[in-house]
Amino acid sequence: MSYRTADSLRSVTLDDVRGAQKMLSGVARVTAMEGSRHLSQLSGAPVLLKCENLQRTGSFKLRGAYVRIAGLLPEERAAGVVAASAGNHAQGVALASALLGVHATVFMPKGAPLPKISATRDYGAEVRLHGQVVDETLAAAQEYAARTGAVFIHPFDHPDVIAGQGTVGLEILEQCPEVRTIVVGIGGGGLAAGIAVAVKALRPEVRVVGVQAEGAAAYPPSLAAGHPVTVQNPATMADGIKVGRPGVVPFEIVDALVDEVRTVSESQLSAALLLCLERAKLVVEPAGASPVAALLGDPGAFPGPVVAVLSGGNVDPVLLQRVLRHGMAAQGRYLAVRLRLTDRPGALATLLGVLSVVDANVLDVSHVRTDPRLGLTEAEVELHLETKGPVHCVEVGQALREAGYTVID
């Protein structure tokens, strides 16, 4: 079901973005721009990180939500607003509504991370859990809007939302006037479209590059077709850009103004998140790390100075733990190995001694004695190890085999 109107199909201009910037003064933070020595060395050009993960509510979404709600007529505000989101948009709408004195109802999937549900409630919104996936949640929110008269606040498919997100582009030009490339994650397209409107109007030579997760990349086929197309069953850890179909309004802008859209793998996303945490000391969610993933995947492809937009930092701690291990594995710094040994006193201690000699850090041990696959005097051990890289992984495996252990692939 579409809730577009004639007004929602109008184009977004630089004046709209400048007006949004004035409206957001004192509401949204002018987020920091941090240099990345590691990425700069890798790319052969200065790389800076635009830290929207440090924005209020932990993402850029507050900008567009506030501008959209602030632009409502008095009678529309009185009817309240409704939104559907698994996280960042929910929190943006909740805080914006609280600041403007508007009642907000936010529908979230039943499986949404508890920290995001709690934060949305803490910002003052009424949270309703509905459906297992965002599409079901979205349908429930739209039905609620039709039934109650509440205004549906779309996460990306509205000019006011795009204008609000475009203020990130104005800040980038103010903080890094010499910028030559801006890399930004794309889900529905609101942030990339807004940045492109602002930047191309003032500095048309600056390249704007969008990044999507391979498993949820709706823009490449849509751009090839010349209109939004749907990707069935999008799948990625980067839930902030897990959108199966581009928005109509942002698509037209992205098609006209964004220079290129790239895709990144799940392993690249994991490695990027790990890099942000270790090297930049920044907690970034997978969607927010997607521009860094693109830089890691093809570092020489972006003329510098490069600004990578870290769009959000709202990552569930459980997911963060899994992603960090995945990122370490992708870099050859995490090794899971199963092996057989003789089940006798001291056998496990002997095994750990071998690992100590090759300087492998044991993170977890699972010791199984009762399994029909095992012989009477056998035991099976699964080890999760922190290593120093791919070469060290090979050395660890070799040391285990030389010590007489049967390593099970």
N, C-alpha and C positions, 0 to 999 in steps of 0.2 A: 504494500500500500504506500502511495506517495503522498506527502503533505506539502509538496511544492506549490507555490502560488506564482502569479505573474511577477510579484515583487521579488520573490526568491530567485528568479531567473535573470535578474538584472546583473550587469557586470560589476566587478569590484574595481575601484579606482584608487590611485595614490591618495586622493583627498579623503576617501573613506578610511584608509589606514591611518592617515595623520589624525583624522577625527577620533578614531579609536584610541590612538596614543594619548591624546588629551584626556579622553574619558577614563583611561586606565591609570592616569597619574595619581599616585598615592594609594592605588589598589594593587596593581601587579608590580612586582619587583623588577628593576632593571638588573637582570641576572649577570653574573660575572662572566668574563671571557678569560679562560686560562690557557696558557701555552702548553704544548706537549712536546717535550724534548725528544722522547722516544719516537713519536709519530713523525716529527720533523726530520729526524735523522733517517727514518725509514723512507720518507717521501722525497727527501732531497729538497724540501721547501718548508717554510714555516707552517705549522698546523696549530690552530687554536680551537679550543672547545667552548662552545656557547652553552652555559650550564643551566638549561631550563629544568634540570632535575632538582635545582635548588629554588625553583619558583614556589610560591605559596601553593599548597596542596600537592607539591611534588611533581608538577608537570605544567606545560604550556597551556593546558586546557582552560584554566581560569580566565585567560585573556578573552577568548572567543565567547565563552559562556557569559561573562560579565557584560560584554558589549551587546550581545543579543538580548539579554534580559533587561538591561538598562534602556534599550530602545523600544520596549513595549509600551503601548498606550496604558493609561491608568486603569481602564476597565479590564485590559488583558492581565495586568499585574494582579488585580483583585481576584481574578479567576485562578491564579496560581500557575505554576509551570510543572511539566513532567518530562522526565528524561529516562533513557535506558542505557545502561553501561555496566561493564564488568569492573570498572575501576576509576580511571583518570577523569573521564568526562563526568562521572557521577560526583566526584569530589569537587570538580570545578563548578558544576551547577549548584551543588549544595552550598558552597561558600559564597558564590556570587549572589544567590538568592537571599542568604542570610544578611549579607551586606546591604542589599537593596530592600529588605523587608518584604520579600515575596515568599509565599509558601511553596515549597518544592517537594514533589513526590518523585522518588527515583526507584525505578524497577531494576533489579539486579538478578543475575542467574543464581540459582540455588547453590551452585558450586563455586561462587565467587570467593576469593580469599577472605578469611575473616578480618584481617587488618584493614582491608579496603571497605568492607561493610561497616566496620566500627568507625572508621574515619569519616565516612559519608554521614553516618548518624550524628557523629560528634559535631560536624559542621552545621547541623540543624535540619537536615532533610528527613522526610518520612521515607523509610526504605521498605520496599515490598519485594520479597524474593519470589521469582516466578520463572519457570522453565529451566531447562538444563543447558541451553545454548543461547547466545545473544540474540539470534533471530527470533526465538520464542519470547524473549524478554522484550524485544523491540515491538513485536506485535501487541503484547499486553499493554505497553505504554501508549501506543497509538490508539488502541481501543479505549483506554482510560481517557485520553485527550478528547476523543470524539464523544464520549459519554458525559464527561463533566464540564467540557469547555476549557479545561486547562490548556495552556499553550505548550505544544511539543517543542522541545529544544533539541534540534538535531545536532549530533556531534561534529558534523563537517559540511553538510549540504545546505548552507545558507550564507548569503553575502556578509551579514553582520559577524558571523562566526569567523569567516575567512578574513575579514578586515581586522578583527581582534588578533588572530594568529599572525597576521602580517606585521604587527608591531615588533615581532622578533627580528624581521628583516631590517627595519629601521634602526634598531639597536645595533645590529651587526655592522651596518655602514657607519654608525657613529663611533663604535668601539674599535673597528678595524677598517679605516677608510681605504686602505690599499688592497683589500680582499679581492681575489681573482676567482675563487671557486667556493660555493657554499654547498655542503652536502647535508641532506636532510632525509629522514625516514618518511615513507609514505604509507598510509593505510587507506583511509577514504580520500585523502588529498587536501584537507583543509589547511594544514600548516605549510606544506610545500607551495600551494597555490597562493596563500597570503604572502609568504616570503617572496615569491616570484613577482607578484604585483608590485610590491614596494621596491624591490631591488632593480628590476628591469626598467622601471620608470625613471630611476635616478642614475643607475649605472648599467646600461644595457649590455655592456661587454662582460659583465660578471657572469660566469657559468653557474647555473643552478642545477644540481644533480640530485635526483630522487633515488631512494633505496627501498627495496621491498624484500621481504623474506621469500625464498624460492617457493615455499609451500603455500604462500598466500599472495601470489603476484598477479593481481588483476589488472594492473596498469599496462604492462607490455602487450597483452592481447587486445586490450581496449584501445590503446593508441594505434595498434596495427589495423584494427577494424574501423577506427574513426568515431567510435561511440562506446559508452560503458558496456562491458560484458561481464557476466558473472562467472567467477571461478567456484566450482562446486567443492564443498567440504575443505575450505582452507585449513591448513594445519601448520602451526609454528609455535614455538615457545614464546615468540614476541607478540603477546596478546594485544599490545597497543597498536600494532599495525596489521592485525589479523582481520582484514575486511575483505569480503568476497566480491564486492562490486564498488567501483568508484562512485562518488557523488556526482550528480549531473553538473552542478555549478563548479566545483573544483576541477572536474575533468576538463571542461572547456578551457580553463585557465592553464592547467598543467600542459594540455595539448599545445597551447599557443606559446607559452613562456618558458616552461622547464626544458632545459637543453637535452637531458638524458635521464633515463630511469634504469638503474642497475638492480640486480638481485644478489642476495648473499645466502649462504648455506647456514644450517643450524650450527655447524662446527665453527664457522666464522663468527657467528653471533656470540657463541660461548667464549671464544678467544677474546673477542672485543670487550665483553663484560668483565672478564678477568683482567685484561689490561687496564681498563678504567679504574678498577678497584686497586690493583697493585701499583701501577705507575702514577696515576693521577689522584689516587686516594678519593675517588668519587664513586658513590653507590649509584649505579645506573641500571635501569631495567633493560631487558633484551631489545625492545623496540627503540629505546633511547640510544642503545649502543650500535644500532644498525649503520649509521654513517662511519663509525670507527671500523666496523666489520668490512665496509667497502674499501676503506683506506688500506686495511691489512691485506685484503684480497688482491689489490692492484695499486700499490702505493705510488707508482710513477704516472698514473693516469690523470692526476688532478693538478693543474697549474696552481702554484702558490703565490701568495699566502692562501691557505685553505682554512675555512671555518666549518667544523663539524658540529651540528646541532644535537646536543644531548637532550632529547625531548622530554624525558621523564626518569624518575628514580623510584617509582612505587613498585618495588619488586617484593613478592611474597618470600619470607625467609626460607620456607621449605623449597620453593623453586630456586632460590639463590644458591642453596646448598647443592642441589642437583646440577645447576648450570655451571657452578664453579668446578665441580668434579669433571663435567663434560668438557669444559674449557681446558682443564689441566690435561685431560686425556688427548684432546686435539693437539696440544703442544708437546705431547710425548712426556709429560711430567706426572702422569698418573698411570699406574699399571695394575691391572687385575690379573691374578694368576692362580690356577688351581694345580695342585700336585698331590702325588701319593707318597706316603712315607710309612715306615714300620711303626706299628702302634706299640710303643714301649716307653717306659718312664724316661724323660729327658729328651725325647725325639723332637718335640716342638722347640725346646730351648736350643738344641743343636741347629735346627733350621734357622731360627732367628739369629744365631751366631753367624751363619753364612751371610745372611742379609746385612748384618752389621759390618762385616768385612768389606762388602761392596758399597757401603754407605747408602743403603736404601731405607727410607723412613717408613715404618709400618703404621698404617692408619687404622686398619681393621683386620681381624683374624676370625675366620669361621672354621671350627674344628669338628669334623663329622667322623664318628666311629661306627655307627649303626646304619648301614645302607646295604641293601642286597647286592649292589654292584661290587662291594669291597670284599676282599679276602678276609679270612679269620684274623690275621695279624696285621691288617692294613688299616690305615686311616687316611682320610682326605682332608686337605687344608685349602681353604680359599683365602688369599691374601690381597689386600688392597694397599698398594705401595705408592708413596710419593717419590718420584725420581727427578733427575736433573735434565732430562731430555731424551730424544729418541736413541742416541748412542748409549746412554746409561741404561735404558730399557734392555737393549741387546746384551749389555754386559751382565745385567742381573740374571737374565735367562740363561746365559752361558755359565755363570757361576753356579747356578742351581743344578744344571745338568752335569757339570764337572764334579759336583759333590755327590752325584749318584741319585738325584731325585728324578722321578718321572713327572714331567710337566705335561699337563693335559691341556690341549689347545681348545 
